[in-house]
Amino acid sequence: MSVTPSQMRSPRWYNYWGWGSGDMLGAGAQAVITGWLFYFFTTFCDLTPVEAGLILGLPRLLEAITCPLIGYVSDNLRHTWIGRKIGRRKIFLLITIPLLPSFALIFVSGQTFAYYLTIFIFFELLYTMFLIPWETLAAEMTKDYKEKAKFAGARMLVAQSSAILASYLPTLIINRFGGQDSAQTFLIMATIFGLLFSLVVLIVVIFTWERPYTEDEKAVVAKPLDWGAALMIPVKMFRDLSSTLRIRAFRQHLSIYLGGYISQDIFNTAFPIFVATVMAGATVMISQMMTAMYVAQLVSVMIAIHLVIRIGPVVAYRSAAAFFTVALLLLLVFYWVRPEMMSQDLFAVVNPASSAFDLSAVFWLLTPVILAGLGRGTLNFVPWSVYNYLPDIDEAVTGQRREGIFAGVMTLVRKLAQSGAIILTGWIIETGGYVSPVAGAGIVQTPGAVATVAALLVIGPIAVMTLGAILSWSFRLDAASHQVLMNEIERLRAGEVSPSSPQAQAVVEDLTGWPYAKLWGRNPLVAKTPSVSEPGGPA
């Protein structure tokens, strides 16, 4: 017996924002890590770009196991007493709350490569324990297209706000305590974020809920975990993971997801180094430019919430990629012309009343980062607005609800791609001749090293975004096609075996990649008889 839309609770505004606040950890941690950690390691910790890249990249390879495992286990905790009484998703969230302040330990300077790698692996495990269960909650709280868009919008607004905080905190801390280009600045910032992370996870626990139990589930007696069967989890888990890649819309979605996010991984790693070398800027200038960019991203997300519903995710992705590309090309032009006064304080340069005001500097400091922010905000929003609808497409094929599996696969693929991108970026920067400066040593980079950083910053993101656009060219998921899909799912759930119309059949087959006659479990994609803990199994 399935849960129909009429039986589900209706989210209120505080539920949207309560769930969305979780991206203070989801995106906030990544904004600090991707925006500052490579720069922190190579500037204050006497680590090489390759060592910094390995620290940032290797833990993501370990998450090839932890991400899907947590998704799989959280899906199946419904069989247990803990899952029924506390929640199969929320138990993971509760475990992380007291441990998240350990984030500050990453930013203790003067430690060894092994120390930073170990601490970062520990935090990434906590991060995954929160992220995978949290991402499933929006899909469990509603089946409505517009409500899911609101959840995605709340998430992205919080994400961009946390990114603004991550980018501007160093400026605030330096202005308050002094000591520009001091490792202490980053330790204070990480301590503040670690405490915020615990607070927002508590808010998520309070203001969200999990999918209601069906009558069939209530009839099943809770049972302890079978540890013998648990040994077979990796085999079944990776079978289920691979099954998601046989959903056509999910494969196309991954190209949008990776195209948008890997381009930003490369940019985030190289941009602080670009500002420090090409623009002769220090921590305050990097912080101020990143702040301007993240403010533009926030505006972009607010626009994208409506844009995706009106024109669909693919067109929105292409538009965002175009903005980001123009910004990157402007940075390349800047590298060639290199205007004067680039090491000035940004706020002094853009203030007409300041003696440091220079119109040329205003253009080169602000225009590229604002355009980049307008593109990046939408690139961030599009994949996660689409994600909430993917379990619906999967349900049409399998007759099961597998939100956790899809969250696990998305995060797994993201982490693997991010790992490769960051490790490769660090290797390219070091191969180009970049030398890690010990703070205050005054090391001047060679022209070849600066050219490598500039080329990587521009060419890498453009190439990845272009590939994503090509692979997702025929992606057809939008509000209209989703409504057709949901109507057909209701027919399949009621025992129908034929489509309501040829047009509906074409839509559903295009999204799923499967013939209509093989939908609703009539295929080898998953086990023929789903667990009673999952609704709407094959007829």
N, C-alpha and C positions, 0 to 999 in steps of 0.2 A: 504494500500500500504506500503510495507516494505522498509527498507533501505538496499540495496545490498552492498556487499563488495566494488564493483567498485565505488559506490557513496560516500563512506566514505573517509575522509581525511587520508592521510598517515602520521603516526607519524615520526618526525625527531628526531635526537639524543637529542636535547634540550627538546623535549616533554617527552621523556623517563625520563630524569634526572629532568625535572621540576616537573613531577608528583611524581617521586620517592623521591624527596627532602622532601615530606610531611612526610616521615617516620622518619625525624628528630624529629617531634612531636610524630608520632605514636609509634615508638620504643624508641626514645630518652627519652620521659617522663617515659615510663615503665621501661627503664634501670635504671633511677634514682630512681624511686619508688620501684621497686622490688629489686634493688641492695643495696639501702642505707636506705630507709625510716624505715624499721623494726629496723635496727641497730641504726639509729638516735633516734627513739622514746625510745628504751630500754636503750640507753647509755647516752643520753643528756637530756631527757625530763622526766625522773623518771616515765616512764610508764611500766607496767608489760607486759610480752609477750602476755598475753591474750588481754589486752587493745590495744596493738599495732596491733595484728591480727584482732581485731574488727574494728579498724579504717580503715585498709586496705581492709577488707572483706565486711563490711556492705554496703558501697556505690555501690559495684558491684551487690548486691541484688536489689537495687533500679533501676539499669540499666536493670533489667528484663523487666521494663516498657519503659524506655527511649530509649534503643537501637533499638528495633523493631519499636517503635513509630516514631522515626526520620527516619528510613529506609522507613517506610510506607508513612509518610507525604512527604518525598523527592520524592518518586516515583510518588505521585499524585499531586504535586505542578505544574505539567505541565498543569493542567486545569486553572491555575490562571495567572493574569497579571505578578506577580512577577516571576513566573516560566518561563514565556516566555521571559521577558525582561532581567532579571538578571541571571536566571538559577536555576532550581529546586535543584541542588546540591550546586552551588556556593553561594547561599544566606546564607546557614549555615556557610560556610567557612568565609565569610565576617564578620558575626556577631562575630566570635571568635577572630579575629585579635587584637582588642584593649584590650581584656580581658585576654589573655593568660599570660601576665607578672605576674598575680596574683599567678602563680605557686610558687613564692618565699615565699608567706605567709605561706605555709605549713612548711617551715623550720625555722620558728621563734621559738626559744627554750623557755622553761619556761612557756608554756601555759597549759590550761586544756585539759582534754580528749574531752570535748564538743567542744572546739575551733578547735582542730585538725580534729575532725570528720566533723564539719560543713564546714571548708575550703576545706577539701579533697573531700567532696561531690560536692561542687561547681566546683572544677577543673575537676572532673571526668565528670560532665555534659558538660563542655566546650569541653573536650577531645572527648566525644561521638558525640557531634554536629559536630566536624571536621571529626572524623574517619569514620563514616558510609557513609556520602556523598562522601568523598574522595576515599574510597575503591571501589566505584562503577565506578569511572571515567575511569579506565584502561579498564574495560569491555565495556564501552560505546565508547571508542576511537578507538577500533579495534576489529575485529572478527578473525583475523589471529592467528594461534597457536603460530608461532615463535615470532610475535610481542608481544603477551601477555607474552611470556616467557621473552622477553627483559624488559617489564615493571616490571615484578616480580623481575628480576635480578637487575634492577636499584634500586628498592625499598629495596631489601635486602642489597645491598652494602651500601646504605645510612643508613639503620637501624644499620648495624654492625659498621659503622664509628661513628654513634652517641653513640653507646654503648661504644666504645673505649673512646670517649670524656667523657662520664658519669663516666667511671671507673677511668680515669687518672686525671681529673680535681682536685680532692681532693689533689693529690700529688703536682700538679703545684701550687695550692693555698697555701698549707702548706709551700712549699719551698719558695714561694714569700713573704708570710705574717707571717710565723711562726705560733706558737700556735698549735702544733700537738694535735689531739683529742679535737679540739675546735668546738663548735656548729657553730661558725662564718664561718668556712670552708664551711659548707653545705649551709648556707644562701647565700654566695657569688656564689657558684655553681648554686643554684636554680635561682638566679637573672639572671645570664648569660644565662641559658637555657630558662627562660621565654621570654627574648628578642629575642632569636634565634627562638623560636616557632612562634612568630608573623611574623618574616621575612620569614620563609619557607612557611607559609600558603599563604602569599602574592605571593610568587613565584609560588605556585600551581595554584592560581587563574589566573595568567598571562599566564602560559604555557600549560594549559589544555583546553579541550572543552567537551561539552556534546553531546550526540547522536543527529544528525540532526533531525529536524522535518520532518515528512512525509507529503505528500499532503493531506492525510485525516486529519491530525492534524491542518494543516494550514487553513482548511475549517471550523474548529470549533471556534466559538467566545469565547474569554476568558471570564470567568465568576467568580464572587466572591465566596468565600468559603461558602458552605451551612452549617451553624453552627448546624442546627438541625441534618443533616446527619453526622456531625462530631462526634456527641455523639455516633454514632454507629461504629466509627472507631475501638475501642478496640475489638469489637466482630468480625468484618471482619478481623482485623489485625491478631488476634490470630488464626483465621481459616486459613488464608493464611500462617502463620508461621508453623502451624502444617502440612500444605500440603507439605512443603519442605522436611519433614522427610519421605515422601512417595516416594522420589526419591532415588533409591538404591545407586547410586554413592555418593550422598550427605551424607547418613548415614555412608558409609564406610569412606568417607573423614573426617567426624567428629572424627572418632576413631584415625586417623592419627594426626589430628589437636590437639585433646585433649591429646593424648599420648605424643606428643612432647612438648606441652606447659605447661601442668600441672607438668610434671617431672621437668621442669625448674623453675616453681613457687616454688616448694618445695626446690629445690637446691638454688635458689636465696635468699630465706628467711633464710635458715639454714647456707649457706656458710660463710657469715661474722661472724656469731656467732662461727662457727667451727674454723675459723682462729684465732679469738680472744681468744678462750678457749684452743683448742687442740694445736695450733701453737704458742700461746702466742704472737700473732701479734696485732698491733694497726692499726689505720686508714690508715697510709701510706702503710703498708704491704698488707692490704686488697685491697687497691687501685691498687697497683702494680701487685698483682696476678690476679685481675680481668682484668686489662689492657692486660696482656699476654694472658688471655683466650679470650678476645674479638678480639684481633689481629688474633688469630687462627680462630675465627669464621668468620672474614672477608675473610680469605683465603678459608675457607670451603665453603662460599657462592659462591665465584668466581668459585670454582670447581663444585658446585652443579648446577649452571646455565646450564652447559653442561651435567652434569651427569643425571639430570632428563629427559632431552630430549632423551638421549641415552638408558638408562636402565629402565626408568619409575619411578614414585614416590614411589611405594611400596618398591622396592629393595633399592632405595636411603635411604628411611626411616630406613630400617633394618640395613643398613651399618652404618648410623649415630648413631643409638641406640647402636650398638656394640661398637663404639668408646667411647661414653659417659659412657657406662657400665664399660669398662676397667678403665676409669679415676676414676669412683666412687670406684671401688674395690681397686685401688691404694691408694685412700684417706683412705679407711678402714684399709689397711695394715699400712699406716702411723700412724693412731691412735694407732695401736698395738705396733709399734716399736719406735715411737717418737724420731727421730734423734735430736742431739743437734743443737744449733745455728739457731733455727727456727725464733727467734724474730729479726734477723738481717735485715737491709735494703736489699730488694731483689736485687737491682742493684749492691750493694757492694758484695753480696754473689756470683753473677753470673759473676762478673768481675775478670778474672784470675790475673790481676795486683793488685787486692785489697788484703790487709792483711786478710780480712774477707772471702776470697774465700774458699769454701769447696765443693768438688765434690758431696758428699752425699746430702748436702743441695740443691745444684743446681738441682739434680735429683728430690728430693721430692717437691721442690717449683715449678718447671716448668713442669715436665712431666705430672702430673695429669691435670693441668689447660689447657695445650696445647691440650691434647687428648680430654678433655671436650669441648674445643672450636671447635675442628674439628667436633665433633659430633653435638654440639648445633647449629652451623651455618646451617648445612643441615636440621636439625630438624625444624629450623625456616623457611627455604626457601620452603620446600616441600609443606606445606599446602597452602601457599599463591600463589604458582605457579599453583596449582590445582584449586584454587578458581575461577580464571579468566575463566575457562571452564565450571563451573557448571551451569551458566545461559543458556548456549547452550543446555545442557542436559535437563534442565527444559523446555526450549522452545519446544523441541521435544514432550514433554508430554502435555504442556498446550497451546502451540501456542502463548505464551506471553513472553515478556522480563521483568524479575523481579529481576534485579541486586540488587536493594535496599533491597528487602526482604531477599535475601540470605546474604548480608552483615550484615543486622540486626540480622538474626538468628545466624550467626557465632559468632558475637560479644556478643550476648545474652548468648549463650551456653558457650562461653569462659569466660565471666564475672562471671556467676553463678559457673562454675567449679573453677575458680580462687579464688572466694570468699570463697568457701568451703575449698579449699586447704590451703589458707593462715590462715584462722581462725583455722582450725584443726592443722596446723603446730605450730601456736603460743600456742595453748592449750597443745599440746604434749611437747613442750619445757618447758613450765611452770610446767606442771605436773611432768616432769622429775627432777625438783628441781632447774632449772635455776633461778638466782636472778638478776634482772636488776641492773647493776652497775651504780651509779651516777659517772660521769666522775671524776677521780682522787681519788675515795674512796678506790681503791685497793681491791675490793671484790674478793675472790677466790672461784670459783665454786666447788661444790662437785664432786667426781668421778662419781656418778650416773647421775648428770646433764650433764657432759661432754659426758658420754656414750650415753645418750639419743640423744644429738645433732648429734653425729657421726652416730648412727644407723639410725636416721631420714634422714640425708643427703644422705646415701647410699641406704637404702632399699626402701624408698619412690619413688624416680625417677625410679629405676629399675622396680619396680612393675607396675607403670603406663605405662612405655614404652612397657613393655611386653604385657600388656593387649591391648594396641593400635595395636601392631603388629598382635596379634591373630585376632582381630575383622576386620582388614583390609586385611586379607590374600588373598582374591579373588578380590581385587580392580584391574580393568582392563583399566583404563583411561591412554592413552599415545598418542603420536603424530599420530600414525596410526589409532587407534580407534576413535580419535577425528575427523580426516579427513573423515572417513566413516560416522560418525554422522552428520557432516556438509553437506555432499552430500545428505543424507536422508532428512535433514531438508529442503533443497532446493526443493526436490521432493514433500514433504508434503506441502510446501508453494505454489507450483504450482498446487495443487489439487490432486496429486497422493495419492492413499490409500493403495498401495501394495509396498513392499520393492523392491529394485533393484536386490537383490540376497538373497538366504538363508543365506549366510555369513554376509551380511550387516544387515539382520534382527536379527541375533544372537547377533551381536555387540551392536546394539541399544537397544535391549531388556535387555541385560546384564547390560548396563549402566543405563538405566531408571528404570528397574524393572517392566515394564509394557508390556503387549502384544502389538505387532505392530498395531493391529486393533483398539486399544484404545488410540493411540497417537494423537497429534495435537488437543487436546481439546475434544476428544470423550471419556471422562471419567468424573467422579464426582469430580476430584481433585480441580478445580476452576470453577468459573462461566462460563457457556457455551459461553457467549458473552463478550469478554474482552473489556475494555475501548478503545475508538478510539485513546487514547493517547498512546496506546501500539501497536507496529506493528505486523503484521502477525498473526492475530487471526485465530481461527478454521475456516476451509472452510465450 
